[in-house]
Amino acid sequence: MQFKNTRAFAQQLDHQDELSKYKDEFHFPKVNNKKVIYFTGNSLGLQPKRTQNYVSEVMNDWANLAVEGHFYAEKPWWDYQERLAKPLAKVVGAKPEEVTVMNTLTVNLHLLMVSFYQPEGKRYKIICEEKAFPSDQYMLSSQVRFHGFEPDNALVEIKKRDGEHFWRTEDVIEKINEVGDELALVLIGGLNYYNGQVFDMKTITSAGHKVGAKVGWDLAHAAGNIALQLHDWDVDFAAWCSYKYMNAGPGHVSGIFINEKYLGQKNIPRFEGWWGHDKNRRFLMEPEFEPMPNAEAWQLSNIPILSVAPYLASLSMFEEVGMEKLLQKQKLITSYLEFILHTISDEVKGDFEIITPKERGSQLSVLLHGEGREVFDYLMKEGVIVDWREPNVIRLAPVPFYSTFEEMFEFGQILKNAIQNT
Ligand SMILES: *Cc1c(COP(=O)(O)O)cnc(C)c1O
């Protein structure tokens, strides 16, 4: 498609956009009495209006039924989480029994490492990407120290090449082969939070397995954003948060994927609790743990319903629209934003470059040379909500559910003024 940097062209794309009606389904913050242009759905997704009803329902059931709500609520609480498995499985390319929701992301990664990081003899090393998301770095370091190793030795980072802003798949594979039979686990952020790169999860997973390692993915920035086929790629495990592209609210419950080959096992290393126990026998309060036959075997506590309800609300939208349409729009709107950035850069000799490689989701990371911070401040003042990552990167993530093509055009005009006026 031949893009144009005009309002009329952008409006025409909005007109043809089947998802345009979903914009009204979200609450938008306002700046100067105008809805903001929201580019930070990769950090905290906007609130769907329908979420209120899902949360109110739980509050009402709690008020009216109290403890009886566990079994007699509109959506009984004791197995509330089961309602999320099917729609969530479609989002991440899994079987419903391979996914569940529980805890929060970093907590889940720790719990999953209990099962999937089992150092033995000389096989104790973990491969991750350099400059992983800080929480992942702390998580990995503390895990290897917990097992008696030194992070400097046990954690092997994949580096970018000098002068490049992205990781090369061949470098990841080479490192996996080099570490070889010392490699216990590969655990990488499937979509890098900083440069927006999508890793070749299928190829890397298979390479990890070839040398006898387990392979897991942190999908915080990938879930609800890109095409995932966790089951077909034979991924061992994965976890993601619900509050970024999945719009389920700040700090709310995280999703996990456990490959079906690990389901129904009693002897797998795992930290266990009563909500992972066979639900038909849960309230018999028996001493011996009988795992749920699905990913719920990893559940510990009874479900934080008020945190799960917004996720169910959000998933009902993913279910209505389907990943295919979301991905189609994601590709088109991100390409349009990229075109706008290039056009503005040419027009005003903008001193910036897009560092996101072509393997990407909806996020574009823009490296600002020169007066970056002032451009950022100008954008925020004009109601363009972007985010800033040191030393001088702005991340822009249009979200198929609620971003419009006209906003991309509008943003271009504001950016042009920002560059000319700072
Ligand atoms: C957002 C994000 C997190 C956040 O972890 P929480 O436990 O939800 O606070 C962790 N890792 C990555 C890669 C992220 O992008």
The ligand as a MOL file (V3000), in Angstrom:
LIG
                    3D

  0  0  0     0  0            999 V3000
M  V30 BEGIN CTAB
M  V30 COUNTS 15 15 0 0 0
M  V30 BEGIN ATOM
M  V30 1 C 6.6690 -5.6760 32.3140 0
M  V30 2 C 7.6950 -6.7410 32.4950 0
M  V30 3 C 7.8770 -7.3710 33.7310 0
M  V30 4 C 7.0900 -6.9490 34.9260 0
M  V30 5 O 7.0450 -7.9160 35.9090 0
M  V30 6 P 5.9580 -7.8620 37.0810 0
M  V30 7 O 6.2960 -9.0210 37.9020 0
M  V30 8 O 4.6020 -7.9210 36.4350 0
M  V30 9 O 6.1170 -6.5640 37.8000 0
M  V30 10 C 8.8150 -8.3960 33.8040 0
M  V30 11 N 9.5520 -8.7600 32.7200 0
M  V30 12 C 9.3920 -8.1650 31.5200 0
M  V30 13 C 10.2120 -8.5940 30.3460 0
M  V30 14 C 8.4760 -7.1210 31.3730 0
M  V30 15 O 8.3480 -6.5000 30.2010 0
M  V30 END ATOM
M  V30 BEGIN BOND
M  V30 1 1 1 2
M  V30 2 1 2 3
M  V30 3 2 2 14
M  V30 4 1 3 4
M  V30 5 2 3 10
M  V30 6 1 4 5
M  V30 7 1 5 6
M  V30 8 2 6 7
M  V30 9 1 6 8
M  V30 10 1 6 9
M  V30 11 1 10 11
M  V30 12 2 11 12
M  V30 13 1 12 13
M  V30 14 1 12 14
M  V30 15 1 14 15
M  V30 END BOND
M  V30 END CTAB
M  END
